[in-house]
Amino acid sequence: MDNSYAETSVKPKRTAVILMGLMALAFSYIIMKEVVLPPMFLIIGALIGGIVLLGMGMNRPEVVTYVLVAYLPFSKVLAGSFGGFATAFNLTNLLMAFIFIVWMTGRYSKEEPPWLSTPLNFPILLFMVLGAISVVRGSYYGTGYFWPAFTEFKRWTTPILLFFLVLNTVKERDTIKNIVVVIMIVTMIVALMAIYDYLNVGPNTSLENSRVGGISGHSNTLAAFFNYYMFLFFGFFLMNMGQFRSWLLLIPFLTCFRGIMVTFSRGGYVSFGFAMYSISFFRSKLLFMLLLVLTWFAMMNPAVLPAGVRFRMAQTFEKNNAYVDSFESAEDALDASAKNRVEIWKGGIKMIEENPIFGVGYGLFHSLIPYYWTGGYEIDAHNTYLILAAEMGIPALLIFLLIILLTFIQTYGLYRTTEDRFAKGLALGFIGGLFGLLMSNMFGSRLDSQEVSSYFWILAAIILRLKILDQRDRERKEVQEEAHAALAI
């Protein structure tokens, strides 16, 4: 039987997917019910689980990858740290270390070099080098700076390292499908957790107290998480609309949208809309035009929008300044929160102008911004691109944007060329998530947390791996066709 790249009969191994789903449910239960386990129980459980996982991983290394993928979104709340001097030996690091060691032993080789060359490798490595320089550069502000900055930078780079681990160790289509399905299951569970948290908010609670932070502990960051990954459901739906089962994918998709709603994140709402326009545009221009018409109708008839979205977006502008005729008057019409962000961005630009090449130093925006904006107190930049340029320099920002651009080019290329329906649906969904990511980071720093950004780097690696597999299958098919032609002669 021809095993060409058009083959789509390979299905995820249900046992692995079910086990990872149950594991994610167990994590969610511990978090939601605030279960406190005795330290001795944790140590014994970690030892037994580690031994079992080690034994399974020696024969099937991909099992450890599945566990890591199922665990990552819960890694902030359930750090799995042993504390004290063993802080670095948390569950994430241990799982990644195991995968790295097995990778170095050649168990993943499959007759290919241990280090694959891709268009993203050099920009990512260069970005990490520039980040390391910014950590060192900021050390002149005091001897107590380096270790906290290094720790925070490590949280930035750990998800990035996942790109190289997954790229060089995940080599089979069925393994890829398992990972993607686990990501989708976990995303759905996180959405259900958010909805559950919101249902448990007491009556007469203020807006700020009713906003759900979930796995990230911050409502805006949780909204970004959904915008990054919920479009995987929609991508597979759009690619298989003719099949009744694909319509069931709208259930987790809408559940994730409800997850965004309970965060009451204005940036989350805007990012969702931007991602919806993007995925619709690349799938069907007719669908895109229909979405524009629906948007116009919603603007003309706000009552059709969910009440929570309507209420939250209405808070952006003060009622007595609803009509503006210039940029200055529009800025004056903003509510206090939005107005502060504009002032912070102005201060950030001043900071960049003074340190355009290498920035002020990693992690220092928060402590230095009081000298640059009218508020005069420490506050976050509320913009990933601004904080990258301010702390790491304009070249680092440009490299980061290049990484995003190359990721989009590779993803769109896979979407256009692959004959694997699963790969095409994945690529389309990831395109939606990419645009959700671009917009989400306009309103906050949403890529510096392991629990939120890890899946982005894993999916980017999977996209490149699928392109490699497609290319190899095309070459194999060409060889087979040439052989058949020679026999026919």
N, C-alpha and C positions, 0 to 999 in steps of 0.2 A: 504493500500500500504506500502510495506516495505521501511522504511526510513534509509536504511543502508548506510555505508560510501562509497559504490560504486555509490551512487546516484549522478548524475551530472546534473540533470535537473534544479536545482536552478540557476536562472540567476540574474545578478545584476539588481537592480531596476533602470530602465532607468531614471526616474524623478530625483532621487538624483544625478546620474552620470552626467546628462545633466546640472543640476543647478551648480554643482561644476566645470564642464568644462567651463561654461559661466563665473563663478566667476574668474577662473584662466585667462580667456581671458581678463576680465576687468582689472585684476591686470597687465597683460602684456601690455595692451594698455596704462595704466597710466604711466608705466615705459618707454616704447618706445617713447611715445609722450611727455614725461616729463611734464605731466599735473600737474599743481599746483592748489590745491583746497584751498579756503579760510578757515582759522582756524575754524570759526564759523560753516561753512558747515561740516567740519570734525567732530566737537563735536556733532552737531545735528545728523549727519548720524550715528556716533558711538552709540549714545544713542538709536536711533530708531532701528538700527540693533541689538544692544545688547538686547533690550527688546523683539524683535521678536524672536531672536535666543534663548533667555532664555525660552520664552513660548514654542517654539517647542522642546527645549531640555528637558524640564520637562516630556514631553510625549514620545519623541523619542530621548534619549540621544546620540544615534549614529550620529545624524545630526551634533552635535557640533564637533564630531570627523572628520566627512567628511570636514567640513569647515576648521578645523585645518590642515588636510592633504593637502587640496587645497592651503592653504596659506603659508605653511612653506618655500618652496623654494624662495618665494618673501619677506621673513621676514627681510632680511638685507636691501634691497632697500626701502621697505615699512614697516618700523618698527612698525608703529601704536603706537608710544610712545606719551604720553601726555606731555613729557618734564619736566624740573624742578625737584621738589622733587618726581614727579610721574613717573620717568623714568622707574621704575620696572613694572609699570602697562601698559605694552605694550600688543598688541593683542595676541601674543603667550602665555604669562603668564596668561592672563585672560581666554583664551580658555582652557588651561591646568588646571587652577584652578577650572573652572566649572566642567570639567570631573572628577577631583579628588574629589570634594565635592559630586557629584552624586554617585561616586564609594563608598565613605565612608557611604553614606546613605543606601546603600544596593540595590539601584535600578538596579544594574547590576548583582545581586547575582546569579539568575538562579539556586538556590539550590546547590551552591558550595561555598567553603570558599572564603572570599574576597581577600585573598592573596594566589596565586598558587605557589607551589614549583616546580622549574625547575632546570636543571643542570647549567643554566647560572646565577641564582640569586646570589649565594654566590660570585663567581668570580667578577661579576659586582660590587657588594657592596664593596668588598675588594679593588677593583681598585679605587673606589671613595674615600674610606677612605685614601688610600695611597696618592691620589691626594690632599686631604684636608690637610694631614700632610705636603706635599711639599709646600702648600700655606703658612702654619704657619712657616715652617722651613726657608723660604726665607725672613721672616719679619725682621731678624736681619740686613739686608742690609740697612734698613732705615724705618722711620715711614711712609713715603709716599708710601711704597711698597704694603702693605697689600690690600688696597681697589682695586687698578687696577688689582692685581693678582686674587683677589676673583672674580671680575667681569669677567675676562677672563676664569677662571675656571668654572664659572657658565655657560658660553657659551659652554664649553666642556660637562658639565653634563646635561644641559637641554635636549638635544636629548637622552641621556642615560635614563633619567627619563621617556621618552616616551615609552621605552621598557616596563616598569612596568605598565604604564597607559593602553597601548594597550593590553598587555597580560591579564590583569585582567578585562577589560571592553568590549573587542571585542570578542563575544562568539558565533556568528552565522555565518554559511558559507556564507549567502547572504551578510552580513555586510563585511566580509572579501573580498568578490569579489568586492564589491563596492569600498573599500579602494584601492585595487590593481589596479582596472581600473582607478580610479582617479589619482593614482601615475603615471600610464603610460600616461594618457592624459596630465598631467602637465609636465612630462618629454619631451613629444613631443612639447608642447608649448614653453618650455625653449629652445629647439633646434631651433625652428622657429625664436624665438627672436634673437638667436645668429646669424643665417643666415641673418636676416634683418639688424642687426647692421653691419655686414660685408659688405653688399651691399651698405650701406650708408657711407662707408669709402671713402674718396676722392682719386682721382688719385695721383700717385707719392708720396704715403705715405710710410714711413719707415715700416719695418717689425714689429718693436716694437709697433708702433702706430696702425697698422692694426690688431693686435691680440685682439680678443674679450674676454672681461671679464664677460659680461652678469650679471646674478643674483648675482654672488659672487664678482664681481669687480676685479677678477684675472683670467687670461686666463688658467693657469695650474690647478687651482682649479675647474674651469668650466669643463675642460676636464675630471677631476676626477669624477665630478657629472655624466656625461654621461656614463663613464665606470662603475659606480656603478649600474645604473638602466636601461640602454638601453637594456641589455641582457634579461630583462623580455620579450620584444617583441620576441627576438630570441628563448627563451626557449619555449614559446607557439607555435611559428612557427615549431620548431623541433618536438614537440610532436603531431602536427596535420598537417603534411605535405601533407597528403592524402586529405585534405579538401581545396578546392579552396580558401575559405575565409581566411584561415590562411596565404596564400601567400601575402595577403594585409598587413600583419604585417611587411613585409620587408620594406614597405614605411617609417613608423616611425623609424624603426631600421636604415635605411640608412640615414634618415634625421638627426638622432643623430650622426651618423658617420661624416656627413658633419659638424655638430656642433663641433665635435672634430677638424676637419680640420681647421676651421676658428679660432681656438685658437692657432694654430701653436705650439702646445705643444709636444715636443719630448717624454716627459714622458707619455703624453696621447696616443700617437701612440703606444709606446711599451706596455703600459698597455692594450690597446685594443687588440693587438695581443696575449698577454698572456691570456687574458680572452677568446678569440676566441679558442685558443688551448685547454683551460681547459673545456669549455662547450662542445666542439666537442668530446673530449676524453671521457667524462662521458656519452654522448649520444650515440656515435657510434665510435668504433675503426676504422671502415672503413672511416668514415667521417674525423676522426683525421688524418689518413694517407693521405687522399686526400688533406687536408689542408697543410700538410707538403710538398707534391709534389708541390702545388701551391706556397708555400713560396719559395721553391728552384727555381721554374721557375721565380718568381718575382726578386729574387736576381741575377739570371743570365741575366734577361732582365728588368732592372730598369725602362725602358721607359713605362712599363705597369702600373706602380704605378702612383697615382695622382701627378701632378706636384708640388703641395704645400708640400706634404709629402716628396717627393724626395728632394726638395730644402732644407727643414728644417732639415731632417736627415743628409744631406750632410754637414751641418754646424757643426756637432759634431766634426769632425776631420779637422785639417788643411790640405790643399791639398798637401803641400810639405812633410807631414809626414803621408801619407795615408797608407804606408806599415810599419808595426812594427813587431819586433821579440821578445819582452819581455814586461812585465808589465810596467816597467819604461819607455820604449820608447812609449808604448801605452798612458801612462799618459801625456808624453810630446807632443804627437800628438793631444791631445784634444784642442778644442777651449777654449777661455778665460773663458766663463761661466761654461763649464763642468769642466775645470781644477780647477776653484775656488771651486766648490762643493767638489771635492776630497780633497782639502786642508781644507775646513771647516769640513768635516767628520773626518779627522785626528785630528783636534783640538777638535772636540766633543768627540772623543775617549779618549783624554787626560783628558778632563773634567770629564768623567765617571770614569776613573781610580782614580781620586782624591776623588770622592764622589760616590762610587759604590752602597751604600745601600739606601740612601734617596735622592740622587741627590743634586743639588745646590739650588733647590727651584723653584716652579712653575713660569714660565714666565721669568726666568732670563737668559736663554741661549743667547738670543739676546744681552743683555747688557754685559755678561761676555765673550762671544766668542772672542772679540778683544784680550784678554790676552792669547789665545790658538792657534790662527792660524796666518799664515804669512801675511795675508792682513791687520790685525790690526784694522779693523773697524767693527761696529755692522752689523750683517746680520743673516738671518734665517738659520736654520739647513738644510733645503731642504731634510728632512728625518724624518718621524714621529717616527720611532723606535729609532733613535739616540736621538731625542729631549726628548722622554719619559724617556729613560735611564739616560740622562744627568740631567733633571730637577726633575724627580720623583724617580729615582733609578732603578737598574737592576731588583729587585723583581717586581716593577710596570710594567716594560716592559714584563716580563715573564707572569704576570697575564693577561695583555692585549692580548698577543699572545695566551694564553690559551682560552680566550673568543672567539677569532676568530676561533680557532681550534674546540671548542665545538659547535660553530655556524655552522661550516661546517659539523661536524658529525651529528648534528640534521637535517640539511637540506638534506644531502645525505641520511640519514635514511628515511626521508619522501619521497624523490624521489624514493627510492627503494621499499617501502612497501605500499604506498597509492594506492588505486584504483580509486581515484578521479582524473580525467584527468586535471582538473583545478589546483589542488594542485600539481600534478606532473610537469606540465608546469611551475608553479610558482617556485617550488623548483629548477628545472633545470636552469631557468633564474637567480635565486638568486645565484646559484653556480658560474655561469659566472661572476656575479657582485662581488662576494666575491674575486675571483682571480684578477679581475680588481682592487679591493680595495687594495689587498695585494701589487700589483705592483705599483699602483699610489702613495702609501705612502712611497715607496722607494725614490721618487723624490721630496717629499715635505710634509708639514703638511696639510693633507687633511681630517682630522676627527675632527678638533677643531672648525668647523663653523656650526652653526645651520642650515643654508640654504642648506648645502651639505650633512651633515651626518644624519639628522633626519630620512630620509626614510630608512636608513640602520637599525636603531634600531627598527623602526616600522615593517619592513619586518621580522626581526629576531623574534620579538614577535609573528607575524602572523604564522611563520613556527612552532613555539612551540605550539601555539594554535591549529593549524591544526593537529599536532601529537596527542594532547590530544583528539580532536574530533574524530580522527580515532580510537584511543584506546577505547573510550566510545562506538562508533558504533560497533566495533568488539565485545565488551562485550555484547552489547544489542543483536547483531545477534546470539551470542552463546546461550544466554538465550532463545531467540525465538526458535532456533533449538532444544534445550533441551525440551522445552515445546511441540513442535510439535511431537518430538519423544515419549514423555510420552503419548500424546493423541493417537498416533498411536498404542501404546501398549494396 
